[in-house]
Amino acid sequence: MMRFVTMRAFAGAMRQGARMQARPWVRTGAVTAGILGATALAAPLYLDAPPSTERLVQDKATSMALPAEMTAGKSTLRLVGLGVRTVTFIGIHVYVAGIYVEEGALAESMRSLAPPADLEAQFAQWLERGVPCAVRIMPVRSTDFNHLRDGLVRAINVRAKDARKESSPYLLTRDAESVLASNLRDLKALFPKSSVPKGKMLDLIVQRTDNAYTLTLQFDHKPLGTVVSNVPASVAALPFAMPMHLLLAYVGVRPDISAPLRASLADHLHSSLP
C-alpha cells in the first residue's frame, strides 16, 4: 500500500535517496509525431474509442457530462473529479475538465489517503510510479485550438516560474530550462489552426515510462501527437518535466485553473468516486 505524504516530504525523501548522486542533471526532450529519434521509448499511450454505451457523470455547473471510465490499451482510467474552468473576472464558463487515474493504482491509494489531502503530492507520486493519468477538456462554448494552447502554455510557465524559487521541491536547472523551451515549442506545434466546437474533447494523457515522461494529445479520439521529456534515473530532487507539470497544474493550487475541480478531487478521493 502506498503511503500518502506531503509534497515537501516527498521531495525530501527523493533528496535523501539520491544523496550519493551528483546533483546536476541533464535531460533532453523530443516531439514525436511518428519519429522518436535515437532514444528508445515505449509507445505513446492513446485512449481508445468509447463503447456504444458508457456511464456519464454530469458537471452541475454546466450540465455537461464526462465518461466515468476511459480505456487506454490494457489500462482503465477512472474519473476522480471534474469541474468547470471559469474566467474569473467576468464569470464566463470556458470548459469542463475531468481528471482520470489508472484504476488499479487508484484503488490501492484511496485506502491510505487521509484528509486534508495534498493533491499535488498524491498525483506526483502516481506519475513518478508510472501510473497513467489524463485530463479531458470539454469546451462549454465554441473556441479554437489557439485559445486552448495558450492557456496550457501559460499554466506550464507559471509552474516553471515557481520551480525556479529556492524553496521549490522541483529541480529546474539550466539544461532543464533549455529542454522546457524545446518542449513548449513542440507542444505548440501539435495544435492545428482550427476551431473547437462546443462539447468536443481534448485529451492530455501523461505517463512515465522508464526515464521519460510522455504527454500525448488527442482531439475527438484522434491523435494530435506526443511530446517526450527524458529524465535521469536518479537525481537529488524531483526533476521538472513538462508533461508532469501540465497535469499537476490542474490539481495543484498554482496556477488556479479550477477551484471546483480541486474540490471535486478532494471530495471523491476521500469518499466515493463520481
KOLGU-368999 format. One record per residue: residue in one letter; x, y, z of N, C-alpha, C, O in turn. Coordinates in steps of 0.1 Angstrom, whole numbers, padded with zeros to 4 digits, always signed. Last residue first. Layout:
REM KOLGU-368999
aXYZXYZXYZXYZ;...
***
This chain:
REM KOLGU-368999
p-0169+0095-0085-0181+0100-0092-0188+0089-0100-0198+0091-0106;l-0160+0076-0056-0157+0081-0069-0170+0086-0076-0181+0081-0073;s-0163+0086-0022-0166+0077-0033-0164+0084-0046-0165+0096-0047;s-0139+0099-0004-0152+0093-0001-0155+0082-0012-0151+0071-0011;h-0116+0110-0011-0117+0106+0003-0131+0100+0006-0134+0097+0018;l-0117+0116-0037-0106+0108-0033-0107+0104-0019-0100+0095-0015;h-0139+0134-0038-0141+0120-0043-0129+0111-0039-0131+0099-0037;d-0129+0158-0026-0141+0151-0021-0141+0136-0025-0143+0128-0016;a-0107+0164-0041-0105+0162-0027-0117+0154-0021-0115+0146-0013;l-0120+0167-0067-0109+0157-0064-0108+0154-0050-0107+0142-0046;s-0137+0189-0061-0143+0176-0065-0132+0165-0063-0136+0154-0058;a-0118+0209-0056-0128+0205-0045-0134+0191-0049-0136+0183-0040;r-0106+0211-0081-0098+0206-0069-0107+0202-0058-0104+0192-0051;l-0128+0220-0096-0122+0208-0099-0114+0202-0087-0115+0190-0084;p-0134+0245-0084-0144+0234-0083-0138+0221-0087-0142+0210-0081;a-0110+0259-0091-0112+0256-0077-0123+0245-0076-0122+0236-0068;s-0089+0257-0117-0103+0255-0114-0105+0250-0099-0101+0239-0096;i-0064+0269-0118-0072+0267-0131-0086+0265-0127-0095+0270-0134;d-0042+0286-0105-0056+0284-0100-0065+0281-0113-0072+0290-0117;p-0011+0269-0111-0020+0281-0111-0034+0277-0108-0037+0265-0107;r-0013+0262-0077-0007+0271-0087-0006+0264-0100+0001+0253-0100;v-0026+0241-0064-0031+0254-0062-0026+0264-0072-0032+0274-0075;g-0030+0212-0086-0023+0220-0076-0030+0234-0075-0038+0237-0083;v-0043+0200-0107-0046+0195-0094-0040+0204-0083-0044+0203-0071;y-0034+0212-0131-0048+0210-0129-0052+0206-0114-0063+0208-0110;a-0007+0211-0129-0013+0224-0130-0028+0223-0127-0034+0233-0122;l-0001+0184-0133-0001+0189-0119-0007+0203-0118-0012+0207-0108;l-0001+0183-0161-0011+0176-0153-0012+0182-0139-0023+0184-0134;l+0022+0198-0165+0009+0202-0172-0002+0195-0164-0013+0202-0162;h+0041+0184-0152+0037+0197-0146+0024+0202-0153+0017+0210-0148;m+0046+0162-0169+0041+0160-0155+0035+0173-0149+0024+0172-0143;p+0055+0174-0192+0043+0166-0192+0037+0165-0178+0025+0166-0176;m+0080+0188-0182+0068+0195-0187+0055+0187-0188+0045+0192-0183;a+0096+0182-0152+0093+0176-0166+0080+0182-0170+0070+0182-0163;f+0120+0187-0129+0109+0194-0136+0107+0188-0150+0116+0190-0158;p+0127+0161-0105+0130+0169-0118+0118+0175-0123+0107+0170-0122;l+0132+0163-0072+0122+0159-0081+0124+0167-0094+0122+0179-0094;a+0167+0157-0065+0154+0164-0063+0145+0159-0074+0149+0153-0083;a+0189+0143-0073+0189+0147-0059+0176+0155-0056+0175+0160-0044;v+0181+0114-0092+0185+0127-0091+0183+0131-0076+0177+0124-0069;s+0181+0087-0115+0183+0091-0101+0188+0105-0100+0199+0108-0105;a+0176+0087-0142+0170+0076-0133+0171+0080-0119+0162+0076-0111;p+0166+0118-0157+0176+0108-0152+0169+0098-0143+0159+0101-0137;v+0142+0121-0184+0146+0125-0170+0156+0114-0166+0156+0103-0170;n+0128+0134-0214+0136+0124-0207+0141+0130-0194+0144+0141-0192;s+0097+0141-0226+0108+0147-0217+0116+0136-0210+0110+0129-0201;v+0079+0143-0255+0086+0134-0246+0097+0143-0239+0104+0151-0245;v+0047+0146-0269+0059+0153-0265+0066+0145-0254+0059+0140-0245;t+0027+0137-0297+0033+0134-0285+0045+0142-0282+0053+0145-0291;g-0005+0142-0315+0010+0140-0314+0014+0138-0299+0006+0137-0290;l-0031+0139-0319-0025+0151-0324-0010+0150-0324-0003+0156-0332;p-0054+0112-0327-0041+0117-0321-0036+0129-0328-0037+0131-0340;k-0088+0114-0319-0078+0113-0330-0065+0119-0324-0065+0129-0318;h-0109+0118-0301-0104+0104-0303-0094+0103-0314-0090+0091-0317;d-0110+0146-0301-0121+0139-0306-0117+0124-0310-0121+0119-0321;f-0076+0147-0299-0088+0155-0301-0099+0147-0308-0097+0142-0319;q-0048+0141-0278-0059+0135-0287-0070+0146-0288-0073+0152-0278;l-0015+0140-0269-0027+0148-0271-0036+0141-0281-0031+0136-0291;t+0007+0128-0244+0000+0125-0256-0012+0134-0257-0020+0134-0248;l+0037+0131-0229+0024+0138-0230+0019+0135-0244+0025+0138-0254;t+0059+0112-0209+0053+0114-0222+0039+0121-0221+0031+0117-0213;y+0090+0111-0194+0076+0115-0192+0071+0117-0206+0077+0124-0214;a+0115+0086-0190+0109+0097-0198+0094+0099-0194+0087+0089-0191;n+0128+0062-0182+0133+0075-0178+0127+0087-0186+0135+0096-0189;d+0100+0042-0181+0115+0042-0179+0119+0055-0174+0115+0060-0163;t+0074+0064-0185+0079+0050-0189+0094+0051-0188+0100+0059-0195;r+0048+0082-0171+0062+0080-0171+0065+0065-0175+0060+0056-0169;q+0022+0099-0188+0027+0087-0182+0042+0087-0182+0048+0092-0191;v-0008+0116-0197+0006+0117-0192+0010+0104-0185+0002+0098-0177;i-0029+0130-0221-0025+0117-0214-0011+0118-0210-0002+0120-0218;l-0054+0150-0227-0040+0151-0223-0036+0139-0215-0041+0138-0204;d-0079+0156-0251-0074+0147-0240-0059+0149-0239-0052+0150-0249;l-0107+0174-0259-0092+0174-0260-0087+0166-0248-0090+0170-0237;m-0138+0169-0274-0129+0166-0263-0115+0167-0267-0110+0161-0277;k-0167+0191-0279-0157+0182-0284-0146+0180-0273-0145+0188-0264;g-0185+0210-0268-0187+0196-0265-0177+0186-0270-0177+0174-0267;k-0182+0233-0293-0187+0230-0280-0189+0215-0279-0195+0209-0288;p-0154+0230-0316-0168+0231-0313-0171+0228-0299-0164+0220-0292;v-0127+0247-0323-0131+0236-0315-0145+0237-0311-0148+0246-0303;s-0110+0256-0354-0120+0258-0343-0122+0245-0335-0120+0234-0340;s-0075+0256-0362-0089+0254-0365-0097+0256-0353-0092+0258-0342;k-0046+0248-0366-0052+0261-0367-0066+0260-0371-0070+0262-0383;p-0035+0222-0343-0039+0227-0356-0045+0241-0355-0050+0246-0344;f-0009+0217-0321-0022+0222-0322-0025+0227-0336-0018+0236-0341;l+0018+0210-0320+0008+0200-0322-0006+0205-0324-0014+0197-0329;a+0034+0232-0315+0033+0228-0329+0022+0217-0331+0018+0214-0342;k+0033+0235-0288+0026+0245-0296+0024+0240-0310+0013+0242-0316;l+0051+0214-0281+0036+0214-0277+0028+0223-0286+0017+0219-0291;d+0075+0223-0291+0069+0211-0296+0054+0210-0293+0046+0206-0302;r+0079+0245-0275+0078+0247-0289+0071+0235-0296+0063+0236-0305;l+0080+0232-0250+0069+0241-0253+0068+0244-0267+0056+0245-0272;n+0104+0217-0254+0091+0210-0252+0079+0220-0254+0069+0215-0260;s+0123+0238-0255+0121+0230-0267+0107+0222-0266+0100+0221-0276;a+0120+0248-0229+0117+0257-0241+0115+0249-0253+0106+0252-0261;l+0128+0226-0215+0115+0231-0213+0111+0240-0225+0100+0239-0230;v+0155+0224-0222+0146+0213-0226+0131+0218-0225+0123+0215-0234;s+0165+0247-0210+0166+0246-0225+0156+0235-0230+0150+0237-0240;e+0160+0241-0184+0153+0253-0190+0153+0252-0205+0143+0255-0211;a+0177+0220-0180+0162+0217-0180+0155+0229-0186+0144+0227-0192;d+0201+0233-0180+0198+0224-0190+0183+0221-0191+0178+0220-0202;r+0198+0248-0156+0199+0255-0169+0196+0246-0181+0190+0250-0190;t+0171+0231-0137+0185+0235-0140+0186+0243-0153+0176+0244-0160;l+0149+0226-0115+0149+0232-0128+0162+0238-0131+0164+0250-0128;l+0134+0205-0093+0147+0209-0098+0146+0214-0112+0143+0206-0121;y+0110+0211-0067+0114+0207-0080+0127+0212-0085+0131+0223-0080;p+0102+0223-0044+0107+0209-0043+0111+0204-0056+0116+0192-0057;s+0114+0257-0039+0106+0247-0047+0111+0233-0045+0123+0231-0044;s+0128+0277-0027+0120+0268-0018+0113+0257-0026+0106+0249-0019;e+0140+0291-0047+0148+0283-0039+0140+0273-0031+0145+0262-0028;k+0122+0290-0078+0124+0295-0065+0132+0286-0057+0131+0273-0058;r+0116+0277-0102+0128+0284-0101+0131+0290-0087+0143+0294-0085;a+0090+0268-0099+0101+0258-0097+0115+0265-0097+0124+0259-0092;d+0075+0291-0106+0075+0286-0092+0087+0277-0089+0093+0277-0079;k+0080+0290-0133+0084+0302-0125+0085+0298-0111+0094+0302-0104;a+0067+0266-0140+0082+0268-0142+0087+0279-0134+0098+0278-0127;r+0040+0272-0135+0047+0261-0128+0062+0263-0129+0069+0261-0119;v+0037+0292-0154+0035+0295-0140+0042+0285-0132+0049+0288-0122;n+0041+0277-0178+0051+0288-0174+0049+0292-0160+0059+0296-0153;i+0019+0261-0178+0032+0255-0176+0042+0266-0172+0051+0263-0164;a-0001+0280-0181-0001+0272-0169+0013+0266-0167+0018+0265-0156;r+0005+0289-0207+0005+0298-0195+0006+0290-0182+0014+0294-0173;v+0000+0266-0222+0014+0272-0221+0015+0281-0209+0025+0281-0202;l-0028+0264-0219-0019+0253-0214-0005+0258-0212+0002+0255-0202;g-0036+0287-0232-0039+0285-0217-0030+0274-0211-0026+0276-0200;d-0028+0283-0258-0022+0294-0250-0025+0292-0235-0016+0296-0227;r-0045+0261-0265-0030+0260-0265-0024+0271-0256-0015+0268-0248;l-0070+0273-0265-0067+0262-0256-0052+0261-0254-0047+0259-0243;h-0066+0292-0285-0070+0296-0272-0067+0286-0262-0062+0289-0251;n-0060+0276-0307-0050+0286-0302-0053+0291-0288-0044+0292-0280;f-0083+0261-0312-0071+0255-0306-0061+0265-0301-0054+0262-0291;d-0113+0279-0301-0103+0274-0311-0091+0269-0304-0089+0270-0292;t-0147+0274-0293-0135+0281-0291-0125+0277-0303-0130+0272-0313;s-0181+0272-0281-0171+0270-0292-0159+0279-0290-0160+0291-0286;r-0184+0263-0246-0188+0271-0258-0177+0269-0269-0166+0266-0266;v-0172+0245-0230-0186+0248-0228-0192+0256-0239-0204+0256-0241;p-0149+0220-0240-0154+0234-0241-0169+0235-0238-0177+0227-0244;m-0134+0197-0221-0146+0198-0230-0151+0212-0230-0156+0216-0219;i-0106+0177-0215-0111+0191-0216-0123+0191-0226-0121+0187-0237;r-0092+0154-0194-0101+0156-0205-0107+0170-0204-0113+0174-0194;v-0061+0142-0184-0071+0153-0183-0079+0154-0195-0074+0154-0207;a-0048+0113-0169-0052+0120-0180-0061+0132-0176-0068+0131-0165;c-0022+0089-0161-0032+0099-0157-0036+0107-0169-0028+0108-0179;p-0006+0058-0153-0012+0067-0164-0022+0076-0158-0031+0072-0150;v+0021+0056-0132+0007+0054-0133+0001+0064-0143+0003+0076-0143;g+0048+0058-0126+0044+0053-0139+0029+0051-0141+0025+0044-0151;r+0055+0069-0103+0055+0054-0103+0051+0049-0117+0050+0037-0119;e+0052+0096-0108+0066+0091-0106+0066+0075-0107+0076+0070-0112;l+0024+0097-0108+0032+0099-0120+0046+0094-0119+0051+0088-0129;w+0019+0093-0080+0013+0084-0091+0021+0085-0104+0025+0075-0110;q+0032+0115-0069+0036+0101-0066+0031+0091-0077+0039+0083-0082;a+0018+0136-0080+0032+0135-0083+0037+0121-0080+0045+0115-0088;f-0007+0131-0068-0006+0129-0082+0009+0128-0086+0012+0121-0096;q+0000+0137-0041-0005+0125-0045-0004+0122-0059+0000+0111-0063;a+0010+0164-0042+0019+0153-0038+0014+0139-0042+0021+0131-0047;e-0014+0176-0050-0003+0177-0059+0007+0166-0055+0013+0159-0064;l-0031+0173-0028-0034+0167-0041-0022+0166-0050-0020+0156-0057;d-0030+0166+0002-0021+0174-0007-0022+0167-0021-0015+0158-0024;a-0060+0165+0021-0051+0159+0010-0042+0170+0004-0046+0181+0001;p-0064+0163+0056-0065+0171+0044-0055+0165+0033-0044+0162+0037;p-0076+0129+0049-0077+0144+0047-0069+0151+0058-0067+0145+0069;a-0057+0102+0038-0064+0108+0050-0064+0123+0048-0054+0129+0045;l-0053+0072+0020-0054+0087+0020-0062+0091+0032-0072+0086+0036;s-0054+0045+0018-0044+0051+0028-0045+0066+0028-0038+0072+0036;r-0072+0037-0001-0073+0031+0013-0064+0038+0023-0067+0038+0035;m-0064+0050-0024-0075+0055-0017-0077+0050-0003-0082+0056+0006;s-0043+0034-0035-0040+0046-0028-0051+0051-0019-0049+0057-0009;e-0056+0011-0047-0045+0010-0037-0043+0022-0029-0042+0021-0017;a-0073+0023-0066-0079+0015-0055-0069+0013-0044-0072+0013-0032;l-0054+0036-0083-0063+0044-0075-0069+0036-0064-0070+0041-0052;a-0041+0015-0095-0033+0024-0086-0042+0032-0077-0039+0035-0065;g-0062+0006-0111-0056-0003-0101-0048+0005-0091-0049+0003-0079;e-0070+0027-0128-0079+0022-0118-0072+0014-0107-0075+0015-0095;e-0053+0057-0134-0054+0043-0137-0061+0036-0125-0057+0038-0114;v-0074+0086-0134-0062+0079-0129-0064+0064-0132-0076+0059-0131;y-0085+0118-0147-0086+0104-0147-0073+0098-0142-0062+0103-0145;i-0104+0147-0144-0091+0141-0141-0093+0126-0140-0102+0122-0133;g-0120+0171-0166-0121+0159-0157-0107+0153-0156-0099+0152-0166;a-0133+0203-0171-0121+0194-0171-0123+0183-0161-0129+0184-0150;v-0151+0224-0192-0152+0214-0181-0139+0205-0182-0136+0201-0193;y-0145+0258-0200-0146+0244-0203-0147+0236-0190-0144+0241-0180;v-0156+0284-0194-0147+0282-0205-0148+0267-0210-0152+0264-0221;h-0180+0306-0181-0175+0293-0181-0168+0290-0195-0173+0293-0205;i-0173+0339-0169-0178+0331-0181-0172+0317-0180-0160+0315-0177;g-0167+0359-0151-0175+0348-0147-0180+0339-0158-0191+0333-0157;i-0149+0379-0153-0162+0381-0160-0172+0369-0157-0183+0370-0161;f-0127+0371-0138-0131+0385-0138-0144+0388-0145-0150+0399-0143;t-0124+0343-0143-0129+0348-0130-0134+0362-0131-0144+0366-0125;v-0135+0321-0164-0127+0333-0165-0133+0342-0153-0144+0347-0154;t-0134+0287-0152-0141+0300-0154-0131+0311-0155-0121+0312-0148;r-0138+0253-0156-0128+0264-0157-0135+0277-0160-0143+0278-0170;v-0155+0230-0136-0155+0240-0147-0144+0250-0145-0141+0254-0134;g-0147+0196-0129-0151+0209-0125-0149+0219-0137-0142+0216-0147;l-0142+0163-0114-0144+0172-0126-0149+0186-0121-0155+0187-0110;g-0125+0133-0105-0130+0146-0102-0132+0154-0115-0126+0152-0125;v-0118+0108-0114-0117+0110-0099-0122+0124-0095-0122+0128-0084;l-0125+0083-0137-0127+0097-0134-0127+0099-0118-0134+0092-0111;r-0100+0059-0145-0112+0062-0138-0113+0077-0135-0103+0083-0130;l-0088+0039-0170-0086+0052-0163-0100+0056-0158-0110+0056-0165;t-0075+0008-0176-0087+0015-0174-0085+0027-0165-0080+0026-0154;s-0052-0006-0199-0055+0002-0187-0069+0008-0187-0073+0012-0198;k-0045-0017-0223-0049-0026-0212-0053-0019-0199-0057-0025-0190;g-0054+0010-0241-0048-0003-0242-0054-0012-0231-0066-0015-0231;a-0073+0027-0222-0061+0030-0230-0053+0017-0230-0046+0014-0221;t-0106+0038-0215-0096+0028-0216-0085+0032-0225-0087+0040-0235;m-0124+0055-0189-0119+0055-0203-0108+0044-0203-0102+0041-0193;e-0154+0062-0170-0142+0055-0173-0137+0057-0187-0146+0059-0196;a-0174+0081-0170-0168+0077-0157-0155+0069-0159-0147+0069-0150;p-0173+0108-0193-0174+0094-0190-0168+0090-0177-0158+0096-0173;l-0190+0139-0186-0178+0132-0190-0180+0117-0186-0187+0114-0177;a-0213+0165-0195-0211+0152-0189-0198+0146-0195-0195+0147-0206;m-0228+0196-0185-0220+0188-0194-0215+0176-0187-0213+0176-0175;s-0239+0213-0167-0248+0202-0172-0241+0194-0183-0247+0186-0190;t-0225+0232-0154-0226+0234-0168-0236+0224-0175-0240+0226-0186;a-0225+0226-0127-0224+0240-0131-0228+0242-0146-0233+0253-0149;k-0224+0198-0125-0236+0205-0121-0236+0219-0126-0247+0225-0129;d-0214+0175-0148-0209+0186-0141-0221+0195-0138-0228+0200-0147;q-0222+0140-0147-0226+0154-0151-0219+0164-0142-0219+0163-0130;v-0209+0112-0161-0210+0120-0149-0212+0134-0153-0204+0140-0160;l-0220+0082-0178-0216+0096-0178-0218+0102-0165-0227+0099-0157;r-0212+0050-0189-0218+0058-0179-0212+0072-0178-0200+0073-0179;e-0219+0040-0223-0210+0043-0212-0217+0052-0202-0226+0059-0205;t-0222+0022-0253-0229+0027-0241-0218+0029-0230-0209+0021-0228;s-0202+0018-0272-0215+0024-0276-0224+0028-0265-0232+0038-0266;p-0171+0030-0258-0180+0020-0262-0194+0026-0266-0196+0038-0264;p-0147+0053-0274-0156+0050-0263-0166+0038-0268-0168+0037-0280;a-0114+0044-0285-0127+0050-0288-0137+0045-0277-0136+0034-0273;d-0087+0047-0261-0095+0040-0271-0108+0047-0274-0112+0056-0266;l-0059+0069-0258-0072+0065-0253-0080+0058-0265-0079+0062-0276;y-0025+0059-0260-0036+0066-0265-0049+0060-0259-0050+0049-0256;l+0008+0063-0251-0004+0058-0246-0016+0066-0252-0017+0078-0250;p+0036+0056-0273+0027+0065-0266+0014+0059-0262+0010+0049-0269;a+0059+0029-0265+0049+0035-0274+0040+0045-0267+0037+0042-0255;a+0090+0037-0249+0078+0030-0250+0068+0037-0259+0069+0049-0261;l+0120+0045-0267+0110+0048-0257+0098+0039-0259+0096+0034-0270;a+0153+0051-0273+0143+0041-0274+0133+0043-0263+0136+0044-0251;t+0165+0078-0292+0162+0073-0278+0151+0063-0279+0141+0065-0285;a+0168+0088-0317+0177+0077-0313+0173+0071-0300+0177+0060-0297;g+0134+0095-0328+0148+0098-0327+0156+0086-0322+0151+0075-0324;l+0108+0091-0331+0112+0093-0317+0127+0096-0317+0132+0100-0306;i+0083+0099-0353+0097+0097-0352+0101+0100-0338+0099+0111-0333;g+0056+0104-0350+0059+0094-0359+0074+0090-0358+0078+0079-0361;a+0058+0127-0335+0046+0126-0343+0049+0115-0354+0045+0117-0365;t+0073+0137-0308+0072+0125-0316+0058+0125-0322+0048+0124-0316;v+0098+0159-0296+0085+0157-0300+0084+0145-0309+0092+0143-0318;a+0120+0156-0269+0118+0154-0283+0103+0153-0285+0095+0148-0277;g+0147+0166-0246+0133+0164-0250+0131+0162-0265+0140+0167-0272;t+0171+0155-0222+0167+0160-0235+0153+0158-0238+0147+0149-0232;r+0188+0165-0192+0179+0156-0199+0176+0163-0213+0179+0175-0215;v+0211+0164-0166+0208+0168-0179+0198+0159-0185+0198+0147-0183;w+0220+0176-0133+0215+0165-0142+0211+0172-0155+0209+0184-0156;p+0238+0179-0102+0234+0184-0116+0229+0172-0124+0233+0161-0123;r+0244+0162-0079+0232+0170-0080+0228+0174-0094+0217+0173-0098;a+0254+0128-0079+0257+0142-0082+0245+0150-0084+0235+0145-0091;q+0243+0107-0052+0244+0110-0066+0248+0125-0068+0246+0133-0059;m+0240+0102-0026+0253+0098-0031+0254+0101-0046+0265+0099-0052;r+0214+0109-0022+0224+0117-0015+0238+0114-0021+0247+0123-0022;a+0189+0101-0030+0199+0103-0040+0211+0111-0035+0218+0117-0042;g+0173+0098-0008+0176+0086-0015+0187+0088-0026+0193+0079-0030;q+0171+0125+0000+0178+0115+0009+0182+0103+0001+0193+0098+0003;r+0155+0135-0021+0169+0140-0019+0177+0131-0010+0189+0128-0013;m+0132+0120-0018+0140+0119-0030+0154+0124-0028+0163+0118-0033;a+0123+0130+0007+0127+0116+0005+0135+0113-0007+0144+0105-0007;g+0118+0157+0000+0128+0154+0009+0133+0139+0008+0145+0136+0010;a+0095+0154-0017+0108+0159-0023+0120+0156-0014+0131+0153-0018;f+0077+0144+0002+0080+0136-0010+0094+0141-0016+0102+0132-0019;a+0075+0165+0020+0081+0153+0024+0085+0144+0013+0095+0137+0013;r+0063+0184+0003+0076+0187+0008+0083+0174+0013+0095+0172+0011;m+0039+0171-0004+0048+0175-0014+0062+0177-0009+0072+0172-0015;t+0032+0145+0021+0030+0158+0015+0041+0161+0004+0050+0153+0003;v+0020+0111+0014+0029+0121+0021+0027+0135+0014+0020+0136+0004;f+0006+0080+0019+0004+0093+0014+0014+0103+0022+0014+0102+0034;r+0019+0049+0009+0017+0058+0020+0016+0072+0015+0025+0076+0007;m+0005+0022-0008+0013+0034-0009+0009+0043+0002-0002+0046+0004;m+0008-0012+0000+0000+0000+0000+0009+0012+0000+0018+0013+0008;
***
